[in-house]
């Protein structure tokens, strides 16, 4: 497939990390608005709903399957190479679709296998196992019937004005890797802390929103696109879904983009468990 992502569809990706029972209607609404790239995951526990929403709009004749670019992810308790293909097939079965466009490793850290998706010891610490993510990747390659020849084409990372990932974006761009930006508007409710800075309330971004006659969310999403990423905003509100989509009728000036760049403080909202694991991803310079 063509991994131009947002360029391919001229739309934002819609992240479907939402409550069970909400995803099907949200996907339908998003398709009606014009979204064509949907990002879900096994751990969101809503693949069936996402697939149902897509299939409903296909049945209505609103879209064809080839109009949709669908991403899902391999969860951390299924990292052993021999588990990958069967887990991918399980996601396909849940989605009720014939293929997935993009399959990601959700995190580089392998959790203890079993029914508990967040296995913890008696001290509440996540239990990990010694599975190298390179072996996991080989299992991912088997999903597309190739062997050890597939370069990653997408790196999905947290990215927003307070963590703008400039160095990583440049690194990936040199290698033809697309950055998709999750949590582009700041804290997901599930992991937000009272002390976590909120980009949506930033004085500079509020000033720019007034200047461009846009919402702060629209300023952030437009900035992230011009910054070289494909943002995946999440919302359970149809009005905000529409607002997040309406960002292609303006451009942030070079000077204002530089002002947003200056807001970067390298603060990470989504800090995964497993800090003692050898594959913990944030111990390297990127």
N, C-alpha and C positions, 0 to 999 in steps of 0.2 A: 504493500500500500504506500501511498504518498504521505510521508510524515511531515508535510508542511503544516499540519494541524490547523491553527487558526487561519492561516493564509488559504488553506484548502477550502474551508467553509465560510470564511469571512465572518465568523461568529466566535463568541466566547465559548469555553467549555463550561458545562454546568456540572458542579460537583454534587453528587447525590448522597452525601454522608448525612442522612436525615433519619428521623424516627421511623420505625416500622409503621406501616399503615398510611404514610404520607407520600411515599416515593412515586407510586403509580400516577396519581393525579398531578404531582409536580412535574413529572416527565412529560405528561400530556400537555400541560400548560406551557412548558418550556419549548416543546416542539412547535406549538401553535405560535409562540412568540418569534421563533426562528432559530433557536439553539439546535445544533446538530451534533455536537460532541458531548458525550456523557461519561462522567468519571464515577465509577462505583467500586466496590470491593467486597470480597467474601465477608470480612469482619463487620461491614455495615449491616449485614443480615437483611438486605433488601434487594438482592439480585433478582429474585422472582418478580417483585413489584416493578423494578426498572424494566425488565424484559416485557412484562405485561403492558406497561405504558407505551413502549416502543411498538410492540405488536399491534396494539389498538390503533395507533396512528397509521401504521402500515395498512391495516385492514380498512381504515377510512379513506385511504388514498392520499393522505396528506404528505407522506414520505414513502420512499422505497428503502429497503434495507441498506442499499449501497449509499444512500444519502446520510446515513448515520455512522459516526465514528465512536465506537464503544470501548471504553477502557475498564478492566477490572484487575484485581490484584491477588497474588498468592499470599496467604497468611503465614505467619511465622512458625506455626506448629506443623507445617507441611514442607519443611525445607529439604528433607532428605531427597536426593535425586529421584529415587524410585517412587516418591510420593507425588511428584510434581504433575505428571501427565494426568493421573487419576483425579487430582484436585482441580486441574483445569477443566476436565470433563465434567466434574461436579458443578462447577460454576456455569458451564454451558447448559447443563441440564436445568439448573435453577433459572437461568435467563430465558430458556426456551428458544434460544436462537442458534443458528447453524455455526456461527463463528464469532470470535472476539477480534477486534481490530488491534488492540494493544493489551498485552499482559505484562504487568509489572510485579517485581518482588516488592512486597509492601514495606519491609524493613530488611536490613542486612543481617539481622540477628535471629538465630534459630532458637525457638522456645521448645521446651519439653513437650513431646507428643502426647496426645490424649484428648479427651472430650473437653477439657478446660482450655479455652483459647488464651487465657492469661494465667498460666500455671505459676503458683507462688509457693514458697516454702513456709515453714512455721513462723518465720519472721516477716512475712509479707513481701519477700524479695522475689522478683521474677526468676523462674528457673530456666536456664538456657542449656543447650546441648552443643557439642562440638561438631557442627556441620559448617563447612566452608561454603560461603555464598557462591564461589566459583562452581562448586559441584551442583548447587541449586540452579545456577545459570545453565549448566549443561542439560539439566532436566527441562528448563524452559526451552532450550533449543530443540529438544525432542518433541516439544509440542508443535513445532512447525517442521518436523521431519528433516532437520539439518543437524550437523554435528560440529560443534566447536568452531563455527565460522561466523556467528552472528554478533555484530557489534551493537552495543546498546544504542538506541536512537532517541530515547527520551529519559530525562532525569527529572523526576517530580520531587520538588523540595519546597520547604517553607520559604515564602518570599513576600515581603511587604515593605513599605517605606522605612520601617525600623530594622529590617534585615534584608537589604536589597540585593545581596548575593552577587555583587558586580564581578568579583574575581572568579567565582564559579561559572557565571554566565559567559565570561570571556573564554575560560578554559573549555567549556562545552562547545561554544560557537566554533572554535578552531578545529574541533573534531567532528563537526556536523551533528551535534547532539542538541535536541530541543529541550529547553527548560520549561516545564509546566509548574506554575506557582500555586501551591496550596496555602490556605489561610491568608489570602491576599488582603483581606480587610482587617486582619488582626485575630483576636482570640476566638476560637470555637468555644461555645458555652461549656462544653464538657470538661475543658482543661484550663479555662481562664482562671487567673489568680487575681485577687484584689489589687495586687501591686503591679500587675502587668500593664504597661502603657497601652493606650488605645489609639491607634492611628486615626480612627474615625472622629476623634475629639481633638486632634492636633491643631493648634492655632494657625499654623502656616497652611495646612491643608484646608481648613475652614475659610481662610482668606482667599485661597486659590479657587475654591468652590464658588465663592461669591463673584470673583473676577470673571470666571468662565460661565457663570449662571448654570452650574451643574451641582450635583450632590458631592459630598466628600468621597463616597464610594465610587462614583463615576470618575472623579479625578484620580483616585488610586488605581483603578482598573486601566484607565487610559495610560497612565504613567507606566504601569507594568508592561503593557503592550509595547510602548515606545522604548522601554528599557530592555526589550529583547526576550520577554517571556510570554507564555500563554497562561494567563491567570484562570483559576477555576473557582469562581465565587460560589458560595452556598447561600440559599435563602429558602424559607418556607412560605414566603409571601409573594403572591403573584405580582403585585405592584412593584416590589423591589426586583423581582425577576426581570420585568420590563425595563426598569431603570438601569439595571446592570447591563442590559443588552444595548441600550441607547448611548453608546460611547464612540460611535464611528463618524459622528458629524462634527468633530472638533479635534484639534491637535494642541498639545501643551507646548509652549515655546521652549526653545533651547535654554533660556535663562530660568524659566520656571521649573523645567526638568532638573536643572542643576541644583535649584533650591530644594527640591524634593530629595535628590541624591544626598544632600547635606543632612537630612534627617536620620540617616542610617546610624544606628548605635549597636548593631550586631547583637540585638536581643532576640533570643529564640523562645517562642511560645510553646511549640510542640517538641518536648524533650523526651525521647523514648526511653523506656526502661532498658536495663542491661549495660550500665556504664562500665561494669567490670569485664564485660565480654570483649574478646580480642577483635571482634568486628564492629564494635561501637563506632558509629560513623563520624562523630564530631571530634575525634582526637587528632584529625589531620587538618591541614591549613585551610581546607575548603569547608 
